[in-house]
Amino acid sequence: MKNLIKAVLQVMKEVKSIDKSLNVGTGNSSYKGVADKDVKNIIGTSMQKNGLVIFPIDIEETTDVNRWKEDSKWGIKQKQSVFTKVTTTYLLAHESGESVKIKGYGHGVDTQDKGAGKSTTYALKYALLYQFLTPTGHIDDADKEHSDVKDIPQKPVLDVGDGAFEQAKNWIANGGELKKVLEKYDLTDNAKKDLKL
């Protein structure tokens, strides 16, 4: 695999980093991310120059659809969340015919039909970033301090009367799993009593 290794090393030399040019979310929960188009453009251009191509050859996919009813000022509305998770196997090949299999993992959440697109986009983006050890943006938090010194994020607390509690309660009443709520939220004593826990 001498030609393939040489080409991969050349891409690693040419692509020193990719900026986090994408603004994701709003307010306190917003963060900077790496745009899919930047990864494909920057790494893809270098791959092409060095005789490399990538093919998706297998996708393992799971989809979880959760539906619930929610009160609104227009009456009761049907809501849903579609969570799609994929593990994609790619063939990274050189024009010499040498190749290697690599994997990419991605997941996406959407209210309609875009979960599959989001998850496969993430899988390819991170497979490329990891394959060529491409740093993104400035130094990440994980590079500045050890994870042991960081506080463990606390789960949001649900209480009776909260809109989120009512949504969770409606979701459970319509067949949603209580354990999924408990994985995501902590409950006050009143909320536990209301749910008969």
C-alpha positions as CSV (number, residue, x, y, z in Angstrom):
1,M,0.0,0.0,0.0
2,K,3.0,2.2,-0.6
3,N,1.2,4.5,-3.1
4,L,-1.9,4.9,-0.9
5,I,0.1,5.7,2.2
6,K,2.2,8.3,0.3
7,A,-1.0,9.9,-1.0
8,V,-2.6,10.0,2.5
9,L,0.6,11.6,3.9
10,Q,0.6,14.2,1.2
11,V,-3.1,15.2,2.0
12,M,-2.1,15.4,5.6
13,K,0.8,17.8,4.7
14,E,-1.4,19.9,2.5
15,V,-4.5,20.2,4.8
16,K,-3.1,21.7,8.0
17,S,-6.5,22.7,9.5
18,I,-10.1,23.7,8.6
19,D,-11.7,26.7,10.3
20,K,-14.9,26.4,12.2
21,S,-16.8,28.8,10.0
22,L,-20.4,27.6,10.7
23,N,-22.6,29.1,13.4
24,V,-24.8,26.4,14.9
25,G,-27.8,27.3,17.1
26,T,-28.7,30.5,18.8
27,G,-28.2,32.2,22.1
28,N,-26.3,30.5,25.0
29,S,-26.5,27.1,23.2
30,S,-24.8,28.3,20.0
31,Y,-21.4,27.1,19.0
32,K,-19.0,27.1,16.0
33,G,-18.8,24.1,13.8
34,V,-17.0,22.9,10.7
35,A,-19.1,23.2,7.6
36,D,-19.6,20.1,5.5
37,K,-18.9,22.0,2.3
38,D,-15.5,23.2,3.7
39,V,-14.5,19.6,4.5
40,K,-15.5,18.3,1.1
41,N,-13.9,21.3,-0.7
42,I,-10.6,21.4,1.2
43,I,-9.9,17.7,1.8
44,G,-11.6,16.7,-1.5
45,T,-9.4,19.0,-3.6
46,S,-6.3,17.6,-2.0
47,M,-7.5,14.0,-2.4
48,Q,-8.2,14.6,-6.1
49,K,-4.7,16.2,-6.6
50,N,-3.1,13.1,-5.0
51,G,-5.1,10.4,-6.8
52,L,-7.5,9.5,-4.0
53,V,-11.2,8.7,-4.1
54,I,-13.7,7.6,-1.5
55,F,-16.7,5.3,-2.0
56,P,-19.5,4.4,0.5
57,I,-19.8,0.6,0.3
58,D,-22.0,-0.2,3.3
59,I,-24.4,1.6,5.7
60,E,-25.7,0.2,9.0
61,E,-28.7,2.4,9.9
62,T,-31.2,2.6,12.7
63,T,-34.1,5.0,13.0
64,D,-36.2,5.7,16.1
65,V,-39.4,7.7,15.5
66,N,-41.1,9.2,18.6
67,R,-44.6,10.7,18.3
68,W,-46.6,12.6,20.8
69,K,-49.5,15.1,21.0
70,E,-49.0,18.6,22.3
71,D,-51.4,21.4,23.2
72,S,-51.1,24.6,21.3
73,K,-53.2,27.7,21.0
74,W,-54.6,26.1,17.8
75,G,-55.6,22.9,19.5
76,I,-53.8,19.6,19.9
77,K,-51.0,19.0,17.4
78,Q,-49.3,15.8,16.5
79,K,-45.5,16.1,16.9
80,Q,-42.7,13.8,16.1
81,S,-38.9,13.4,16.4
82,V,-36.9,11.2,14.0
83,F,-33.5,10.1,15.3
84,T,-31.3,8.4,12.7
85,K,-28.0,6.8,13.4
86,V,-25.6,5.4,10.8
87,T,-22.2,3.6,10.7
88,T,-20.9,3.8,7.2
89,T,-18.0,1.8,5.7
90,Y,-16.1,3.6,3.0
91,L,-13.4,2.4,0.6
92,L,-10.6,4.9,0.4
93,A,-8.8,4.1,-2.9
94,H,-5.8,5.3,-4.8
95,E,-5.5,5.5,-8.5
96,S,-2.9,2.7,-8.3
97,G,-5.7,0.3,-7.2
98,E,-4.6,0.2,-3.6
99,S,-7.4,0.7,-1.1
100,V,-8.4,0.5,2.6
101,K,-11.7,0.4,4.4
102,I,-12.5,3.2,6.9
103,K,-15.7,3.8,8.9
104,G,-17.6,6.9,9.8
105,Y,-20.3,7.4,12.4
106,G,-23.1,10.0,12.4
107,H,-26.5,10.7,13.8
108,G,-29.2,13.2,13.1
109,V,-32.5,14.4,14.6
110,D,-35.2,15.9,12.6
111,T,-39.0,16.4,12.8
112,Q,-39.6,15.1,9.3
113,D,-37.4,13.3,6.7
114,K,-33.9,14.9,7.0
115,G,-32.4,12.7,9.7
116,A,-30.9,10.3,7.2
117,G,-29.2,13.2,5.3
118,K,-27.9,14.7,8.5
119,S,-26.5,11.4,9.8
120,T,-24.8,10.4,6.5
121,T,-23.3,13.9,6.1
122,Y,-21.8,13.7,9.6
123,A,-20.5,10.2,9.0
124,L,-18.5,11.2,5.9
125,K,-17.4,14.5,7.3
126,Y,-15.9,12.9,10.4
127,A,-14.5,10.0,8.5
128,L,-12.5,12.4,6.3
129,L,-11.4,14.6,9.3
130,Y,-10.2,11.6,11.3
131,Q,-8.6,9.8,8.4
132,F,-6.4,12.7,7.6
133,L,-6.0,13.9,11.3
134,T,-7.3,17.3,10.3
135,P,-7.4,19.8,13.2
136,T,-10.5,22.1,13.2
137,G,-10.7,25.7,14.3
138,H,-8.6,27.0,17.1
139,I,-7.5,24.8,20.1
140,D,-10.5,22.9,21.4
141,D,-11.4,22.9,25.1
142,A,-10.3,19.3,25.3
143,D,-6.9,20.4,24.2
144,K,-6.6,23.1,26.8
145,E,-7.5,21.2,29.9
146,H,-8.0,17.6,31.1
147,S,-11.6,16.4,31.1
148,D,-11.3,15.4,34.8
149,V,-11.3,19.1,35.9
150,K,-14.5,19.8,34.1
151,D,-17.9,19.7,35.8
152,I,-20.2,16.9,34.7
153,P,-23.1,18.5,32.9
154,Q,-26.3,18.2,34.9
155,K,-29.5,17.1,33.3
156,P,-32.4,19.6,33.1
157,V,-34.9,19.3,35.9
158,L,-38.6,18.8,35.1
159,D,-41.3,19.9,37.5
160,V,-45.1,19.8,37.4
161,G,-46.4,22.7,35.4
162,D,-43.3,23.1,33.2
163,G,-44.0,23.0,29.5
164,A,-41.3,20.5,29.0
165,F,-42.8,18.2,31.7
166,E,-46.2,18.4,30.0
167,Q,-44.6,17.5,26.7
168,A,-42.8,14.5,28.3
169,K,-46.0,13.4,30.1
170,N,-48.0,13.6,26.8
171,W,-45.2,11.7,25.0
172,I,-45.3,8.9,27.7
173,A,-49.1,8.8,27.5
174,N,-48.9,8.2,23.8
175,G,-46.5,5.3,24.0
176,G,-43.1,6.9,24.6
177,E,-40.7,5.2,27.0
178,L,-40.4,6.6,30.5
179,K,-36.8,5.4,30.7
180,K,-35.9,7.8,27.8
181,V,-37.3,10.7,29.7
182,L,-35.3,9.7,32.8
183,E,-32.1,9.4,30.8
184,K,-32.5,13.0,29.6
185,Y,-34.1,14.7,32.6
186,D,-34.1,14.7,36.4
187,L,-37.5,14.9,38.0
188,T,-38.6,16.8,41.1
189,D,-40.5,14.9,43.8
190,N,-43.7,16.5,42.5
191,A,-43.0,15.3,39.0
192,K,-42.2,11.8,40.2
193,K,-45.5,11.8,42.2
194,D,-47.4,13.0,39.2
195,L,-46.0,10.2,37.1
196,K,-46.6,7.7,39.9
197,L,-43.0,6.8,40.4
